[in-house]
Amino acid sequence: MADAGRAIRKVESMQREIEDAFSELIHSRWAGTKTWVPAIDFLETDDAFLVLADLPGMDPSQIKFEAEPWSVTICGTRESMITISRGKQLMTERAKGRFCRTIRLPSPCDVSKAQVQFKNGVYEILLPKKK
């Protein structure tokens, strides 16, 4: 029976990876839309999950997150960081526009205890594991 449980967890893990890959493809800036994908680190400790999203230049009021027991979604809009009244823009490499990113969790979190902070352009979401 232990082998069956291990096989199921492996299939679930592969399913999460496939869903994440499709999510990134759909939301990537190369998909022909005005969306982009922020860089994210996803960490796990014995007690919690930690999501760190690089969002420099963003107003924290423009960032929304929604936690569910098995996932967390971060969405927002980054406006252009510069406007010019005369001349022309020669290069644009900094992403702007809407983004939305969902991370599937390997085990459920306690949504009621989620904590968020925005510091030095990094949006941090702490999701304690469900006991």
DSSP file (Angstrom, degrees, kcal/mol; ACC not computed):
  #  RESIDUE AA STRUCTURE BP1 BP2  ACC     N-H-->O    O-->H-N    N-H-->O    O-->H-N    TCO  KAPPA ALPHA  PHI   PSI    X-CA   Y-CA   Z-CA
    1    1 A M     >        0   0    0      0, 0.0     4,-2.0     0, 0.0     5,-0.2   0.000 360.0 360.0 360.0 -31.8    0.0    0.0    0.0
    2    2 A A  H  >  +     0   0    0      1,-0.2     4,-2.2     2,-0.2     5,-0.2   0.870 360.0  54.4 -62.7 -36.1    2.9    2.3    0.7
    3    3 A D  H  > S+     0   0    0      2,-0.2     4,-2.4     1,-0.2    -1,-0.2   0.888 106.2  51.5 -64.7 -38.5    4.0    2.0   -3.0
    4    4 A A  H  > S+     0   0    0      2,-0.2     4,-2.4     1,-0.2    -2,-0.2   0.916 110.2  49.0 -64.4 -42.5    0.5    3.0   -4.1
    5    5 A G  H  X S+     0   0    0     -4,-2.0     4,-2.4     1,-0.2    -2,-0.2   0.901 111.4  49.2 -62.8 -41.2    0.7    6.1   -1.9
    6    6 A R  H  X S+     0   0    0     -4,-2.2     4,-2.1     2,-0.2    -1,-0.2   0.901 111.1  50.3 -64.8 -40.7    4.1    7.0   -3.2
    7    7 A A  H  X S+     0   0    0     -4,-2.4     4,-2.3     2,-0.2    -2,-0.2   0.904 110.3  49.9 -64.3 -41.2    2.9    6.6   -6.8
    8    8 A I  H  X S+     0   0    0     -4,-2.4     4,-2.7     1,-0.2    -2,-0.2   0.927 110.6  49.2 -64.1 -44.5   -0.1    8.8   -6.2
    9    9 A R  H  X S+     0   0    0     -4,-2.4     4,-2.4     1,-0.2    -1,-0.2   0.885 110.6  51.5 -61.8 -37.8    2.1   11.6   -4.7
   10   10 A K  H  X S+     0   0    0     -4,-2.1     4,-2.4     2,-0.2    -1,-0.2   0.919 110.8  47.1 -65.2 -43.3    4.4   11.3   -7.7
   11   11 A V  H  X S+     0   0    0     -4,-2.3     4,-2.5     2,-0.2    -2,-0.2   0.912 112.3  50.4 -64.3 -42.3    1.5   11.7  -10.1
   12   12 A E  H  X S+     0   0    0     -4,-2.7     4,-2.3     2,-0.2    -2,-0.2   0.902 110.3  50.4 -62.3 -40.4    0.2   14.7   -8.1
   13   13 A S  H  X S+     0   0    0     -4,-2.4     4,-2.2     2,-0.2    -2,-0.2   0.917 111.2  47.8 -63.2 -43.8    3.6   16.3   -8.1
   14   14 A M  H  X S+     0   0    0     -4,-2.4     4,-2.5     1,-0.2    -2,-0.2   0.897 109.7  53.7 -63.8 -39.4    3.9   15.8  -11.9
   15   15 A Q  H  X S+     0   0    0     -4,-2.5     4,-2.7     1,-0.2    -2,-0.2   0.916 108.4  49.3 -61.5 -43.0    0.4   17.3  -12.3
   16   16 A R  H  X S+     0   0    0     -4,-2.3     4,-2.7     1,-0.2    -1,-0.2   0.914 110.7  50.5 -61.7 -42.3    1.4   20.4  -10.3
   17   17 A E  H  X S+     0   0    0     -4,-2.2     4,-2.3     2,-0.2    -2,-0.2   0.909 111.7  47.3 -62.9 -41.8    4.5   20.8  -12.5
   18   18 A I  H  X S+     0   0    0     -4,-2.5     4,-2.5     2,-0.2     5,-0.2   0.930 112.9  48.8 -65.0 -45.4    2.5   20.5  -15.7
   19   19 A E  H  X S+     0   0    0     -4,-2.7     4,-2.5     1,-0.2    -2,-0.2   0.911 112.2  48.8 -61.2 -42.4   -0.2   23.0  -14.4
   20   20 A D  H  X S+     0   0    0     -4,-2.7     4,-2.5     2,-0.2    -1,-0.2   0.899 110.2  51.4 -63.8 -40.4    2.6   25.5  -13.3
   21   21 A A  H  X S+     0   0    0     -4,-2.3     4,-2.2     2,-0.2    -2,-0.2   0.923 112.5  45.2 -63.4 -44.1    4.3   25.2  -16.8
   22   22 A F  H  X S+     0   0    0     -4,-2.5     4,-2.8     2,-0.2     5,-0.2   0.892 111.4  53.5 -66.6 -38.4    1.0   25.9  -18.6
   23   23 A S  H  X S+     0   0    0     -4,-2.5     4,-2.5    -5,-0.2    -2,-0.2   0.929 110.4  46.6 -60.5 -45.3    0.3   28.8  -16.2
   24   24 A E  H  X S+     0   0    0     -4,-2.5     4,-0.9     2,-0.2    -1,-0.2   0.895 112.8  50.2 -64.3 -39.4    3.7   30.3  -16.9
   25   25 A L  H  < S+     0   0    0     -4,-2.2     3,-0.5     2,-0.2    -2,-0.2   0.933 113.4  45.0 -63.8 -45.5    3.2   29.8  -20.7
   26   26 A I  H  < S+     0   0    0     -4,-2.8    -2,-0.2     1,-0.2    -1,-0.2   0.893 121.3  38.3 -65.5 -40.1   -0.3   31.4  -20.6
   27   27 A H  H  < S+     0   0    0     -4,-2.5    -1,-0.2    -5,-0.2    -2,-0.2   0.421  91.0 115.5 -93.7   1.8    0.8   34.3  -18.5
   28   28 A S  S >< S-     0   0    0     -4,-0.9     3,-1.5    -3,-0.5     5,-0.5  -0.304  74.4-121.7 -74.1 156.8    4.3   34.9  -20.0
   29   29 A R  G >  S+     0   0    0      1,-0.3     3,-0.7     2,-0.1    -1,-0.1   0.675 111.0  64.0 -69.7 -14.8    5.2   38.1  -21.8
   30   30 A W  G 3  S+     0   0    0      1,-0.2    -1,-0.3     2,-0.1     6,-0.1   0.481  78.2  85.6 -86.0  -2.4    6.0   36.0  -24.8
   31   31 A A  G <  S-     0   0    0     -3,-1.5    -1,-0.2     4,-0.1    -2,-0.1   0.402 110.1-105.9 -81.3   4.8    2.4   34.8  -25.2
   32   32 A G  S <  S+     0   0    0     -3,-0.7     2,-0.2     1,-0.3    -2,-0.1   0.619  87.1 103.9  85.0  12.1    1.5   37.9  -27.2
   33   33 A T  S    S-     0   0    0     -5,-0.5     2,-0.6     2,-0.1    -1,-0.3  -0.669  85.9-102.0-116.4 175.7   -0.4   39.7  -24.4
   34   34 A K  S    S+     0   0    0     -2,-0.2    64,-1.3    -3,-0.1     2,-0.3  -0.285  85.5 108.2 -93.3  49.7    0.4   42.5  -22.1
   35   35 A T  B     -a   98   0A   0     -2,-0.6     2,-0.3    -7,-0.3    64,-0.2  -0.783  45.4-170.4-118.0 166.0    1.2   40.2  -19.2
   36   36 A W        -     0   0    0     62,-1.3    64,-0.5    -2,-0.3    -8,-0.1  -0.945  20.8-124.1-149.1 168.3    4.4   39.2  -17.6
   37   37 A V        -     0   0    0     -2,-0.3    -8,-0.1    62,-0.1     2,-0.1  -0.959  22.5-141.6-122.4 114.1    5.6   36.7  -15.0
   38   38 A P        -     0   0    0      0, 0.0     2,-0.2     0, 0.0    17,-0.1  -0.414  30.6-101.3 -71.3 150.7    7.5   38.0  -11.9
   39   39 A A        -     0   0    0     15,-0.3    15,-2.6    -2,-0.1     2,-0.4  -0.524  46.7-168.8 -69.8 136.4   10.4   35.9  -10.6
   40   40 A I  E     -D   53   0B   0     13,-0.2     2,-0.4    -2,-0.2    13,-0.2  -0.985  20.9-158.0-133.7 139.1    9.4   33.8   -7.6
   41   41 A D  E     -D   52   0B   0     11,-2.5    11,-2.7    -2,-0.4     2,-0.5  -0.951  13.0-163.2-107.9 137.8   11.1   31.8   -5.0
   42   42 A F  E     -D   51   0B   0     -2,-0.4     2,-0.3     9,-0.2     9,-0.2  -0.976  13.2-179.8-125.8 116.3    9.0   29.1   -3.3
   43   43 A L  E     -D   50   0B   0      7,-3.1     7,-2.5    -2,-0.5     2,-0.4  -0.824  13.7-156.6-119.9 153.7   10.4   27.7    0.0
   44   44 A E  E     +D   49   0B   0     -2,-0.3     5,-0.2     5,-0.2     2,-0.2  -0.997  10.8 177.2-131.3 133.9    9.2   25.1    2.5
   45   45 A T        -     0   0    0      3,-3.1     5,-0.0    -2,-0.4     0, 0.0  -0.604  51.4 -91.1-115.0-176.6   10.1   24.7    6.2
   46   46 A D  S    S+     0   0    0     -2,-0.2     3,-0.1     1,-0.2    -1,-0.0   0.825 125.5  28.1 -63.5 -29.9    8.7   22.2    8.6
   47   47 A D  S    S+     0   0    0      1,-0.1    82,-3.4    81,-0.0     2,-0.3   0.615 123.3  10.2-108.6 -16.1    6.0   24.6    9.6
   48   48 A A  E     - E   0 128B   0     80,-0.3    -3,-3.1    61,-0.1     2,-0.4  -0.948  56.8-117.4-157.5 168.7    5.2   26.8    6.6
   49   49 A F  E     -DE  44 127B   0     78,-2.4    78,-3.0    -2,-0.3     2,-0.4  -0.907  26.0-158.6-111.7 147.3    5.6   27.8    3.0
   50   50 A L  E     -DE  43 126B   0     -7,-2.5    -7,-3.1    -2,-0.4     2,-0.5  -0.992   4.3-166.8-130.9 125.5    7.2   31.0    1.9
   51   51 A V  E     -DE  42 125B   0     74,-2.5    74,-2.6    -2,-0.4     2,-0.5  -0.955   3.6-170.5-111.6 126.2    6.6   32.7   -1.4
   52   52 A L  E     -DE  41 124B   0    -11,-2.7   -11,-2.5    -2,-0.5     2,-0.5  -0.974   4.8-171.8-118.0 118.3    9.0   35.6   -2.4
   53   53 A A  E     -DE  40 123B   0     70,-2.5    70,-2.7    -2,-0.5     2,-0.8  -0.945  22.0-133.2-115.2 126.8    8.0   37.5   -5.5
   54   54 A D  E     + E   0 122B   0    -15,-2.6   -15,-0.3    -2,-0.5    68,-0.2  -0.681  40.3 155.0 -77.9 111.5   10.3   40.1   -7.1
   55   55 A L    >   +     0   0    0     66,-3.2     3,-1.5    -2,-0.8    66,-0.1  -0.376  15.6 177.6-135.1  55.4    8.1   43.2   -7.7
   56   56 A P  T 3   +     0   0    0      0, 0.0     3,-0.1     0, 0.0    65,-0.1  -0.291  68.2  19.4 -64.1 144.3   10.4   46.2   -7.8
   57   57 A G  T 3  S+     0   0    0      1,-0.3     2,-0.3    21,-0.0    22,-0.2   0.494  94.6 129.8  79.9   2.3    8.8   49.5   -8.5
   58   58 A M    <   -     0   0    0     -3,-1.5    -1,-0.3    20,-0.1    63,-0.1  -0.653  60.8-126.0 -93.7 148.4    5.3   48.4   -7.6
   59   59 A D    >   -     0   0    0     -2,-0.3     3,-2.7     1,-0.1     4,-0.2  -0.805  20.8-136.0 -83.5 124.3    2.9   50.1   -5.3
   60   60 A P  G >  S+     0   0    0      0, 0.0     3,-1.6     0, 0.0    -1,-0.1   0.780 103.2  65.6 -55.9 -26.7    1.8   47.4   -2.7
   61   61 A S  G 3  S+     0   0    0      1,-0.3    -3,-0.0     3,-0.0    -2,-0.0   0.679  95.7  58.9 -69.4 -14.3   -1.8   48.5   -3.1
   62   62 A Q  G <  S+     0   0    0     -3,-2.7    15,-1.0    14,-0.0     2,-0.5   0.359  92.6  83.6 -92.3   4.3   -1.6   47.2   -6.7
   63   63 A I  E <   -B   76   0A   0     -3,-1.6     2,-0.4    13,-0.2    13,-0.2  -0.928  56.3-178.5-112.8 130.1   -0.8   43.7   -5.5
   64   64 A K  E     -B   75   0A   0     11,-3.1    11,-2.8    -2,-0.5     2,-0.4  -0.952   3.8-169.7-124.4 145.4   -3.4   41.2   -4.5
   65   65 A F  E     -B   74   0A   0     -2,-0.4     2,-0.4     9,-0.2     9,-0.2  -0.984   6.9-164.4-133.9 150.3   -3.1   37.7   -3.2
   66   66 A E  E     -B   73   0A   0      7,-2.4     7,-2.5    -2,-0.4     2,-0.4  -0.983   9.1-160.3-133.5 121.4   -5.5   35.0   -2.6
   67   67 A A  E     +B   72   0A   0     -2,-0.4     5,-0.2     5,-0.2    47,-0.0  -0.855  11.3 176.3-103.9 136.4   -4.6   32.0   -0.5
   68   68 A E  E >   -B   71   0A   0      3,-3.3     3,-1.0    -2,-0.4    41,-0.2  -0.845  48.7 -95.8-124.9 165.4   -6.5   28.7   -0.6
   69   69 A P  T 3  S+     0   0    0      0, 0.0    40,-2.2     0, 0.0    61,-0.2   0.840 123.1  26.4 -53.8 -34.8   -5.6   25.5    1.3
   70   70 A W  T 3  S+     0   0    0     38,-0.2    35,-3.0     1,-0.1     2,-0.3   0.343 126.5  25.8-113.1   6.0   -3.7   24.1   -1.7
   71   71 A S  E <   -BC  68 104A   0     -3,-1.0    -3,-3.3    33,-0.3     2,-0.4  -0.992  53.3-147.8-160.1 163.5   -2.6   27.2   -3.6
   72   72 A V  E     -BC  67 103A   0     31,-2.0    31,-3.0    -2,-0.3     2,-0.4  -0.996  14.6-160.3-137.2 137.7   -1.7   30.8   -3.5
   73   73 A T  E     -BC  66 102A   0     -7,-2.5    -7,-2.4    -2,-0.4     2,-0.5  -0.964   2.7-167.1-121.1 133.9   -2.3   33.3   -6.3
   74   74 A I  E     +BC  65 101A   0     27,-2.9    27,-2.9    -2,-0.4     2,-0.3  -0.983  16.3 168.2-119.4 126.8   -0.6   36.7   -6.7
   75   75 A C  E     +BC  64 100A   0    -11,-2.8   -11,-3.1    -2,-0.5     2,-0.3  -0.940   7.9 128.3-134.8 157.8   -2.0   39.2   -9.2
   76   76 A G  E     -BC  63  99A   0     23,-2.1    23,-2.5    -2,-0.3     2,-0.4  -0.982  43.7-106.7 176.7-177.5   -1.4   42.9   -9.9
   77   77 A T  E     - C   0  98A   0    -15,-1.0     2,-0.6    -2,-0.3    21,-0.2  -0.995  17.2-158.3-136.3 128.2   -0.6   45.5  -12.4
   78   78 A R  E     - C   0  97A   0     19,-2.5    19,-3.4    -2,-0.4     2,-0.1  -0.935  16.3-149.4-107.5 121.8    2.7   47.4  -12.8
   79   79 A E        -     0   0    0     -2,-0.6     2,-0.1    17,-0.2    -2,-0.0  -0.360  39.1 -74.9 -80.2 165.2    2.4   50.7  -14.6
   80   80 A S        -     0   0    0      1,-0.1    -1,-0.2    -2,-0.1    16,-0.1  -0.393  38.6-145.9 -59.2 135.7    5.2   52.2  -16.7
   81   81 A M  S    S+     0   0    0     13,-0.1     2,-0.4     1,-0.1    -1,-0.1   0.553  77.6  38.5 -84.8  -7.0    7.8   53.5  -14.4
   82   82 A I        -     0   0    0      2,-0.0     2,-0.4     0, 0.0    -1,-0.1  -1.000  58.5-170.6-145.6 142.3    8.8   56.4  -16.7
   83   83 A T        -     0   0    0     -2,-0.4     2,-0.4    -3,-0.0     0, 0.0  -0.986   8.8-159.4-129.1 144.6    7.0   58.8  -18.9
   84   84 A I        -     0   0    0     -2,-0.4     3,-0.1     1,-0.1     5,-0.1  -0.972  11.5-163.3-124.5 139.7    8.6   61.2  -21.3
   85   85 A S  S    S+     0   0    0     -2,-0.4     2,-0.3     1,-0.2    -1,-0.1   0.756  80.5  26.4 -91.6 -26.2    6.9   64.3  -22.7
   86   86 A R  S    S+     0   0    0      2,-0.0    -1,-0.2     0, 0.0     2,-0.2  -0.975 106.4  23.2-135.4 150.5    9.3   64.8  -25.6
   87   87 A G  S    S-     0   0    0     -2,-0.3     2,-0.3    -3,-0.1    -3,-0.1  -0.508  82.7 -78.9  94.6-166.0   11.5   62.4  -27.5
   88   88 A K        -     0   0    0     -2,-0.2     2,-0.5     0, 0.0    -3,-0.1  -0.969  31.3-108.1-140.3 154.3   11.0   58.7  -27.9
   89   89 A Q        -     0   0    0     -2,-0.3     3,-0.1     1,-0.1    -2,-0.0  -0.703  27.9-172.9 -82.1 125.1   11.7   55.6  -25.9
   90   90 A L        +     0   0    0     -2,-0.5     2,-0.3     1,-0.3    -1,-0.1   0.733  66.2  12.2 -93.9 -25.2   14.6   53.7  -27.4
   91   91 A M        -     0   0    0      0, 0.0     2,-0.4     0, 0.0    -1,-0.3  -0.985  52.9-171.8-154.6 140.7   14.4   50.5  -25.3
   92   92 A T        +     0   0    0     -2,-0.3     3,-0.0    -3,-0.1    -3,-0.0  -0.934  25.0 144.8-135.7 112.5   12.0   48.8  -22.9
   93   93 A E        +     0   0    0     -2,-0.4     2,-0.5     2,-0.1    -1,-0.1   0.562  48.2  93.6-117.9 -18.9   13.1   45.8  -21.0
   94   94 A R  S    S-     0   0    0      1,-0.1   -13,-0.1     0, 0.0     2,-0.0  -0.670  79.5-122.4 -81.4 124.5   11.4   46.2  -17.7
   95   95 A A        +     0   0    0     -2,-0.5     2,-0.3   -58,-0.1   -59,-0.1  -0.296  35.6 173.6 -67.9 146.3    8.1   44.4  -17.8
   96   96 A K        +     0   0    0    -61,-0.1     2,-0.2     2,-0.1   -17,-0.2  -0.938  32.5  56.0-144.6 167.6    4.9   46.3  -17.2
   97   97 A G  E    S- C   0  78A   0    -19,-3.4   -19,-2.5    -2,-0.3   -62,-0.2  -0.678  90.1 -18.5 105.7-162.9    1.2   45.4  -17.3
   98   98 A R  E     -aC  35  77A   0    -64,-1.3   -62,-1.3    -2,-0.2     2,-0.3  -0.502  54.2-179.1 -84.3 146.6   -0.8   42.8  -15.6
   99   99 A F  E     - C   0  76A   0    -23,-2.5   -23,-2.1   -64,-0.2     2,-0.3  -0.978   7.5-179.8-138.2 154.7    0.5   39.6  -14.0
  100  100 A C  E     - C   0  75A   0    -64,-0.5     2,-0.4    -2,-0.3   -25,-0.3  -0.913   6.1-179.6-154.6 126.9   -1.1   36.7  -12.3
  101  101 A R  E     - C   0  74A   0    -27,-2.9   -27,-2.9    -2,-0.3     2,-0.5  -0.995   8.5-164.7-136.5 128.6    0.8   33.8  -10.8
  102  102 A T  E     - C   0  73A   0     -2,-0.4     2,-0.5   -29,-0.2   -29,-0.2  -0.953   3.7-165.1-115.3 131.6   -0.6   30.7   -9.0
  103  103 A I  E     - C   0  72A   0    -31,-3.0   -31,-2.0    -2,-0.5     2,-0.4  -0.969  13.7-141.7-116.4 125.0    1.6   28.4   -7.0
  104  104 A R  E     - C   0  71A   0     -2,-0.5   -33,-0.3   -33,-0.2   -34,-0.0  -0.680  17.6-136.1 -83.9 137.2    0.3   25.0   -6.0
  105  105 A L        -     0   0    0    -35,-3.0     4,-0.0    -2,-0.4   -56,-0.0  -0.717   7.1-137.1 -95.0 143.4    1.2   23.8   -2.5
  106  106 A P  S    S+     0   0    0      0, 0.0    -1,-0.1     0, 0.0   -36,-0.1   0.682  92.0  13.4 -73.9 -16.4    2.4   20.3   -1.8
  107  107 A S  S    S-     0   0    0    -38,-0.1     0, 0.0   -37,-0.0     0, 0.0  -0.964 100.3 -78.8-150.4 161.9    0.3   20.1    1.3
  108  108 A P        -     0   0    0      0, 0.0    22,-2.2     0, 0.0     2,-0.2  -0.261  39.9-150.1 -69.8 149.4   -2.5   22.3    2.7
  109  109 A C  B     -G  129   0C   0    -40,-2.2     2,-1.1    20,-0.3    20,-0.3  -0.709  25.2-108.2-109.3 164.8   -1.9   25.7    4.4
  110  110 A D    >   -     0   0    0     18,-3.4     3,-1.8    -2,-0.2     4,-0.2  -0.804  31.8-168.7 -93.6  96.0   -3.8   27.4    7.1
  111  111 A V  G >  S+     0   0    0     -2,-1.1     3,-1.6     1,-0.3    -1,-0.2   0.829  80.4  63.1 -57.2 -36.7   -5.3   30.3    5.1
  112  112 A S  G 3  S+     0   0    0      1,-0.3    -1,-0.3    -3,-0.1    -2,-0.0   0.684 104.7  47.8 -66.2 -17.0   -6.5   32.2    8.2
  113  113 A K  G <  S+     0   0    0     -3,-1.8    -1,-0.3    15,-0.2    -2,-0.2   0.248  78.8 134.4-108.2  12.0   -2.9   32.6    9.4
  114  114 A A    <   -     0   0    0     -3,-1.6     2,-0.4    -4,-0.2    13,-0.2  -0.355  37.0-162.0 -62.9 140.3   -1.4   33.8    6.1
  115  115 A Q  E     -F  126   0B   0     11,-2.3    11,-3.0     2,-0.0     2,-0.4  -0.969   5.9-167.8-127.6 143.0    0.9   36.9    6.5
  116  116 A V  E     +F  125   0B   0     -2,-0.4     2,-0.3     9,-0.2     9,-0.2  -0.977   9.7 168.8-130.6 141.8    2.1   39.3    3.9
  117  117 A Q  E     -F  124   0B   0      7,-2.0     7,-3.3    -2,-0.4     2,-0.5  -0.987  21.4-148.6-147.1 152.7    4.8   42.0    3.8
  118  118 A F  E     +F  123   0B   0     -2,-0.3     2,-0.4     5,-0.2     5,-0.2  -0.976  28.8 162.5-122.6 116.5    6.3   44.1    1.0
  119  119 A K  E >   -F  122   0B   0      3,-2.5     3,-1.8    -2,-0.5    -2,-0.1  -0.989  62.6 -13.2-143.3 127.0   10.0   45.0    1.6
  120  120 A N  T 3  S-     0   0    0     -2,-0.4    -1,-0.1     1,-0.3     3,-0.1   0.842 127.5 -51.3  53.6  39.2   12.7   46.3   -0.8
  121  121 A G  T 3  S+     0   0    0      1,-0.2   -66,-3.2   -66,-0.1     2,-0.5   0.561 114.7 115.7  78.8   7.6   10.6   45.3   -3.8
  122  122 A V  E <   -EF  54 119B   0     -3,-1.8    -3,-2.5   -68,-0.2     2,-0.6  -0.954  55.2-150.3-115.5 124.6   10.0   41.8   -2.6
  123  123 A Y  E     -EF  53 118B   0    -70,-2.7   -70,-2.5    -2,-0.5     2,-0.5  -0.833  18.5-162.9 -92.6 117.5    6.4   40.6   -1.8
  124  124 A E  E     -EF  52 117B   0     -7,-3.3    -7,-2.0    -2,-0.6     2,-0.5  -0.891  10.7-173.1-110.1 128.5    6.6   38.0    0.9
  125  125 A I  E     -EF  51 116B   0    -74,-2.6   -74,-2.5    -2,-0.5     2,-0.6  -0.979   5.7-163.8-120.7 120.2    3.8   35.6    1.7
  126  126 A L  E     -EF  50 115B   0    -11,-3.0   -11,-2.3    -2,-0.5   -76,-0.2  -0.915   6.4-174.2-104.1 122.3    4.1   33.3    4.7
  127  127 A L  E     -E   49   0B   0    -78,-3.0   -78,-2.4    -2,-0.6   -13,-0.1  -0.893  15.6-145.3-120.2  98.9    1.6   30.4    4.7
  128  128 A P  E     -E   48   0B   0      0, 0.0   -18,-3.4     0, 0.0   -80,-0.3  -0.343  27.8-109.0 -61.6 142.5    1.7   28.3    7.8
  129  129 A K  B     -G  109   0C   0    -82,-3.4   -20,-0.3   -20,-0.3     2,-0.3  -0.426  33.9-104.4 -71.0 146.8    1.0   24.6    7.2
  130  130 A K              0   0    0    -22,-2.2    -1,-0.1   -61,-0.2   -20,-0.0  -0.544 360.0 360.0 -70.9 133.4   -2.3   23.2    8.3
  131  131 A K              0   0    0     -2,-0.3    -1,-0.1    -3,-0.0    -2,-0.0   0.448 360.0 360.0 -85.3 360.0   -1.9   21.1   11.5
